[in-house]
Amino acid sequence: MVFLYNRNMQDTNPAFDPEALFFQARLTPYRSLGREGFGLLMAALIIAWGAAGLIFAQLGAWPVFGFFGLDVILVYLAFRTNYRDAQQAEEVSLSRTKLLVRRTEPSGKISEYSFNPFWTRFRVSRHEEFGITAMHLESKDRHLILGQFLNAHAREEFARDFATALARAKS
Protein backbone atom coordinates (compact mmCIF):
# COMPACT_ATOMS: atom_id res chain seq x y z
CA MET A 1 0.00 0.00 0.00
CA VAL A 2 1.38 3.38 -1.00
CA PHE A 3 0.17 6.78 0.19
CA LEU A 4 1.24 9.97 -1.53
CA TYR A 5 0.36 13.39 -0.16
CA ASN A 6 0.79 16.95 -1.29
CA ARG A 7 0.93 18.96 1.91
CA ASN A 8 1.33 22.29 0.06
CA MET A 9 -2.40 22.80 -0.54
CA GLN A 10 -3.20 26.26 0.74
CA ASP A 11 -6.25 28.37 0.00
CA THR A 12 -4.23 31.53 0.68
CA ASN A 13 -1.72 30.69 -2.03
CA PRO A 14 -2.58 32.83 -5.11
CA ALA A 15 -1.30 30.05 -7.38
CA PHE A 16 -3.59 27.51 -5.69
CA ASP A 17 -5.18 25.16 -8.22
CA PRO A 18 -8.45 23.56 -7.00
CA GLU A 19 -7.88 20.65 -9.41
CA ALA A 20 -4.46 19.85 -7.93
CA LEU A 21 -4.34 16.55 -6.09
CA PHE A 22 -3.47 16.79 -2.43
CA PHE A 23 -4.18 13.19 -1.48
CA GLN A 24 -3.39 10.13 -3.53
CA ALA A 25 -3.19 6.52 -2.39
CA ARG A 26 -2.66 3.21 -4.14
CA LEU A 27 -4.14 0.32 -2.19
CA THR A 28 -2.83 -3.15 -2.92
CA PRO A 29 -3.23 -6.47 -1.10
CA TYR A 30 -0.43 -7.60 1.16
CA ARG A 31 1.38 -10.77 0.16
CA SER A 32 3.95 -12.13 2.58
CA LEU A 33 5.67 -14.44 0.09
CA GLY A 34 7.32 -12.80 -2.91
CA ARG A 35 8.09 -14.40 -6.27
CA GLU A 36 11.60 -15.43 -5.24
CA GLY A 37 10.33 -17.01 -2.03
CA PHE A 38 7.66 -18.83 -4.01
CA GLY A 39 10.32 -20.28 -6.32
CA LEU A 40 12.34 -21.49 -3.34
CA LEU A 41 9.26 -22.97 -1.68
CA MET A 42 8.25 -24.85 -4.84
CA ALA A 43 11.81 -26.16 -5.30
CA ALA A 44 11.89 -27.40 -1.69
CA LEU A 45 8.47 -29.06 -2.08
CA ILE A 46 9.46 -30.76 -5.32
CA ILE A 47 12.70 -32.09 -3.80
CA ALA A 48 11.03 -33.25 -0.56
CA TRP A 49 8.00 -34.83 -2.21
CA GLY A 50 10.15 -36.30 -5.00
CA ALA A 51 12.44 -37.98 -2.46
CA ALA A 52 9.50 -39.28 -0.42
CA GLY A 53 7.76 -40.43 -3.60
CA LEU A 54 10.85 -42.34 -4.74
CA ILE A 55 11.05 -44.10 -1.37
CA PHE A 56 7.43 -45.19 -1.70
CA ALA A 57 7.99 -46.29 -5.32
CA GLN A 58 10.97 -48.44 -4.26
CA LEU A 59 8.82 -50.04 -1.55
CA GLY A 60 6.27 -51.01 -4.21
CA ALA A 61 3.70 -48.31 -3.46
CA TRP A 62 4.24 -46.63 -6.81
CA PRO A 63 0.77 -44.93 -6.95
CA VAL A 64 1.85 -42.77 -4.00
CA PHE A 65 4.49 -41.16 -6.25
CA GLY A 66 1.73 -39.89 -8.54
CA PHE A 67 -0.23 -38.46 -5.63
CA PHE A 68 2.85 -36.55 -4.47
CA GLY A 69 3.07 -35.06 -7.96
CA LEU A 70 -0.60 -34.12 -7.80
CA ASP A 71 0.04 -32.35 -4.48
CA VAL A 72 2.82 -30.27 -6.05
CA ILE A 73 0.52 -29.26 -8.92
CA LEU A 74 -2.30 -28.29 -6.52
CA VAL A 75 0.04 -26.18 -4.35
CA TYR A 76 1.37 -24.46 -7.49
CA LEU A 77 -2.17 -23.70 -8.74
CA ALA A 78 -3.22 -22.35 -5.33
CA PHE A 79 -0.27 -19.95 -5.24
CA ARG A 80 -0.85 -18.94 -8.85
CA THR A 81 -4.46 -18.03 -8.01
CA ASN A 82 -3.23 -16.11 -4.96
CA TYR A 83 -0.75 -14.09 -7.04
CA ARG A 84 -3.41 -13.39 -9.68
CA ASP A 85 -5.67 -11.98 -6.96
CA ALA A 86 -2.77 -9.80 -5.78
CA GLN A 87 -2.98 -7.90 -9.08
CA GLN A 88 -6.04 -6.02 -7.84
CA ALA A 89 -5.60 -2.44 -6.72
CA GLU A 90 -7.51 0.72 -5.90
CA GLU A 91 -6.18 4.18 -6.60
CA VAL A 92 -7.81 6.98 -4.63
CA SER A 93 -7.17 10.57 -5.77
CA LEU A 94 -8.59 13.61 -4.04
CA SER A 95 -8.59 17.25 -5.09
CA ARG A 96 -10.72 20.10 -3.83
CA THR A 97 -13.30 19.43 -6.58
CA LYS A 98 -13.06 15.72 -7.34
CA LEU A 99 -12.69 12.37 -5.60
CA LEU A 100 -11.72 9.63 -8.03
CA VAL A 101 -11.46 5.91 -7.26
CA ARG A 102 -9.88 3.75 -9.94
CA ARG A 103 -10.31 0.03 -9.28
CA THR A 104 -8.32 -2.67 -11.10
CA GLU A 105 -9.77 -6.18 -10.80
CA PRO A 106 -7.56 -9.32 -10.84
CA SER A 107 -8.80 -9.96 -14.38
CA GLY A 108 -7.40 -6.59 -15.48
CA LYS A 109 -10.78 -4.86 -15.80
CA ILE A 110 -10.58 -1.21 -14.74
CA SER A 111 -13.51 0.71 -13.26
CA GLU A 112 -13.58 4.38 -12.32
CA TYR A 113 -15.86 6.05 -9.81
CA SER A 114 -16.06 9.81 -9.48
CA PHE A 115 -17.52 11.71 -6.52
CA ASN A 116 -17.89 15.32 -5.51
CA PRO A 117 -15.96 15.60 -2.20
CA PHE A 118 -18.47 18.11 -0.78
CA TRP A 119 -21.31 15.60 -1.07
CA THR A 120 -19.38 12.48 -0.15
CA ARG A 121 -19.35 10.82 3.26
CA PHE A 122 -16.63 8.42 4.36
CA ARG A 123 -17.90 5.81 6.78
CA VAL A 124 -16.11 3.02 8.56
CA SER A 125 -17.61 -0.05 10.20
CA ARG A 126 -15.77 -1.11 13.33
CA HIS A 127 -15.66 -4.22 15.48
CA GLU A 128 -14.33 -4.00 19.04
CA GLU A 129 -11.91 -6.86 18.57
CA PHE A 130 -10.90 -6.59 14.91
CA GLY A 131 -10.93 -2.83 14.29
CA ILE A 132 -12.19 -1.54 10.97
CA THR A 133 -14.10 -4.21 9.06
CA ALA A 134 -15.31 -2.06 6.13
CA MET A 135 -14.82 1.39 4.61
CA HIS A 136 -17.56 3.04 2.54
CA LEU A 137 -17.91 6.09 0.33
CA GLU A 138 -21.48 7.37 0.14
CA SER A 139 -22.85 10.17 -2.01
CA LYS A 140 -26.57 10.65 -2.64
CA ASP A 141 -27.71 7.28 -4.02
CA ARG A 142 -24.20 5.95 -4.73
CA HIS A 143 -22.26 3.62 -2.47
CA LEU A 144 -18.73 2.24 -2.89
CA ILE A 145 -16.78 -0.10 -0.62
CA LEU A 146 -13.04 0.65 -0.39
CA GLY A 147 -10.08 -1.57 0.45
CA GLN A 148 -11.86 -4.87 1.06
CA PHE A 149 -8.56 -6.70 0.53
CA LEU A 150 -6.58 -4.65 3.08
CA ASN A 151 -5.50 -6.02 6.44
CA ALA A 152 -6.69 -4.37 9.67
CA HIS A 153 -3.56 -2.24 10.17
CA ALA A 154 -3.64 -0.90 6.60
CA ARG A 155 -7.36 -0.09 6.90
CA GLU A 156 -6.73 1.88 10.10
CA GLU A 157 -3.89 3.84 8.50
CA PHE A 158 -5.80 4.59 5.31
CA ALA A 159 -9.03 5.50 7.12
CA ARG A 160 -7.23 7.95 9.41
CA ASP A 161 -5.35 9.70 6.59
CA PHE A 162 -8.20 9.69 4.09
CA ALA A 163 -10.77 11.03 6.59
CA THR A 164 -8.41 13.90 7.39
CA ALA A 165 -7.84 14.66 3.70
CA LEU A 166 -11.56 14.54 2.88
CA ALA A 167 -12.28 16.94 5.74
CA ARG A 168 -9.61 19.31 4.36
CA ALA A 169 -11.17 19.10 0.90
CA LYS A 170 -14.54 20.14 2.33
CA SER A 171 -13.15 23.07 4.31
Secondary structure, DSSP 8 states (H G I E B T S, - for coil): -EEEE-TT--TT-TT--TTS-SEEEEE----SS-HHHHHHHHHHHHHHHHHHHHHHHHTT-HHHHHHHHHHHHHHHHHHHHHHHHTT-EEEEEE-SS-EEEEEE-TTS-EEEEEE-GGG-EEEEEEETTTEEEEEEEEETTEEEEE-TT--HHHHHHHHHHHHHHHHHHH-
